Amino acid sequence: MERDNFYIVLDLSTSPPENDPSKIQEAIKKKRADWSRLRNHPSKGINAQKYIGMIPEIRKVMMDPELRREEARQALDIIKSRRAKKYSGIDRHLEILMSKGFVREEEIIKLAKHHKVSSSVIRSRIQLKEREKFAEIDKQISARMGKGYITEAEIKSLAKARGLEPE
């Protein structure tokens, strides 16, 4: 059974990773108090008791520089994986919304609420998707330019395939 990552459990910074032993000890002390308070909670009690029992292992790992470095690396991997998973859902919704060529402000707000992120995150994902789309179009245009020219019909075909208006 894989255990929880201690950087994440203790809410410690992973970028850059927290390496100050006194701050780590303080985080353990604070979390121990939180877990003690939640020990008899109907839904959070089991995890709280589990973490209280893990405090010796948490200290062992977090006080050893080599083990701590590996723990920080794993925490970054976990965070990156969670972010990719969260963004994949957002991106699937955006692909549907962007298929009509634009996304209205109300749709951005609704999508942000649905995914529990700020609307600025949705806007940045839209910009990223647009850059990716234009990069793909540039790549296809460059491939067709290998012969030295590109016909108007090819431009219209590329634009139509990407939901763009040929100019």
C-alpha positions in Angstrom: 0.0 0.0 0.0 1.4 3.4 -1.0 1.5 6.0 1.7 0.6 9.7 1.5 3.4 12.1 0.6 4.6 14.0 3.7 5.2 17.3 1.9 1.5 17.2 0.9 0.2 15.9 4.2 2.1 18.7 6.1 1.2 21.4 3.6 4.8 22.3 3.0 6.2 24.2 0.0 7.4 21.9 -2.8 8.6 24.6 -5.1 11.1 25.3 -3.8 11.0 22.4 -1.3 11.0 23.3 2.3 14.3 22.1 3.8 14.5 24.1 7.1 14.2 21.5 9.9 12.7 24.0 12.3 9.9 24.9 9.9 9.3 21.2 9.2 9.1 20.5 13.0 6.7 23.4 13.4 4.5 22.0 10.6 4.5 18.6 12.2 3.5 20.2 15.5 0.7 22.2 14.0 -0.6 19.2 12.0 -0.5 17.0 15.1 -2.7 19.5 17.0 -5.1 19.5 14.0 -5.2 15.7 13.8 -5.7 15.5 17.6 -8.7 17.8 17.3 -10.1 15.7 14.5 -9.5 12.4 16.1 -13.1 11.8 17.0 -14.6 13.5 13.9 -17.1 11.1 12.1 -15.6 11.4 8.6 -12.1 12.8 9.2 -11.2 10.8 12.3 -9.8 7.7 10.6 -7.3 9.7 8.6 -6.4 11.9 11.6 -5.6 8.8 13.7 -3.6 7.3 10.8 -1.5 10.4 10.6 -1.0 10.6 14.3 0.4 7.0 14.2 2.7 8.0 11.3 4.3 10.9 13.1 7.5 8.9 13.9 7.8 7.9 10.2 7.1 11.5 9.1 9.9 12.8 11.4 12.3 10.1 10.2 11.8 10.9 6.5 11.5 14.7 6.9 14.6 15.1 9.1 16.9 13.0 6.8 18.1 15.2 3.9 18.3 12.4 1.4 14.9 11.0 2.1 13.4 14.5 2.3 14.8 15.3 -1.2 13.2 12.1 -2.6 9.9 13.0 -0.8 10.0 16.5 -2.4 10.6 15.0 -5.8 7.6 12.6 -5.4 5.4 15.5 -4.1 6.1 17.5 -7.3 5.3 14.4 -9.4 2.0 14.0 -7.5 1.0 17.6 -7.8 1.9 17.6 -11.5 -0.2 14.5 -12.1 -3.2 16.0 -10.2 -2.9 19.2 -12.2 -2.8 17.3 -15.5 -5.8 15.3 -14.5 -7.8 18.4 -13.4 -6.8 20.3 -16.6 -7.7 17.3 -18.9 -11.4 17.7 -17.8 -11.3 21.4 -18.3 -9.6 20.9 -21.7 -12.2 18.4 -22.9 -15.0 20.9 -22.0 -13.0 23.7 -23.8 -12.6 21.7 -26.9 -16.4 21.3 -27.1 -17.0 25.0 -26.4 -14.3 26.2 -28.8 -15.5 24.0 -31.6 -17.9 26.8 -32.6 -14.9 29.2 -32.9 -15.4 31.3 -29.7 -16.2 31.0 -26.0 -18.7 33.4 -24.4 -17.9 35.0 -21.0 -20.9 33.3 -19.4 -19.5 29.9 -20.6 -16.1 30.7 -19.0 -17.7 31.6 -15.7 -19.9 28.5 -15.7 -17.0 26.3 -16.6 -14.9 27.9 -13.8 -17.6 27.2 -11.3 -18.0 23.6 -12.5 -14.3 22.9 -12.2 -13.8 25.0 -9.0 -11.1 27.2 -10.5 -10.9 30.9 -11.3 -12.1 32.2 -14.6 -8.5 33.4 -15.3 -7.4 29.8 -15.2 -10.1 29.0 -17.9 -9.0 32.0 -20.0 -5.3 30.9 -19.8 -6.3 27.4 -20.9 -8.3 28.9 -23.8 -5.2 30.9 -24.8 -3.0 27.8 -24.6 -5.5 25.8 -26.8 -5.5 28.6 -29.3 -1.7 28.8 -29.5 -1.7 25.0 -29.9 -4.2 25.2 -32.7 -2.3 28.0 -34.5 1.0 26.1 -34.1 -0.6 23.0 -35.7 -1.9 25.2 -38.6 1.6 26.8 -39.0 3.1 23.3 -39.1 0.7 22.2 -41.8 1.2 25.4 -43.9 5.0 24.9 -43.7 4.7 21.3 -44.9 2.6 22.5 -47.8 5.0 25.3 -48.6 7.7 22.7 -49.2 6.7 22.9 -52.9 7.3 26.6 -52.8 3.7 27.9 -52.8 0.3 27.2 -51.2 -3.0 27.4 -53.1 -6.0 29.3 -52.0 -8.0 26.0 -51.9 -5.4 24.5 -49.5 -5.7 27.6 -47.2 -9.5 27.3 -47.2 -9.3 23.6 -46.5 -7.0 24.2 -43.5 -9.2 27.0 -42.2 -12.3 24.9 -42.5 -10.8 21.9 -40.8 -9.8 24.1 -37.8 -13.1 26.1 -37.6 -11.5 29.3 -38.8 -12.7 31.8 -41.4 -10.3 32.1 -44.4 -9.3 35.7 -45.0 
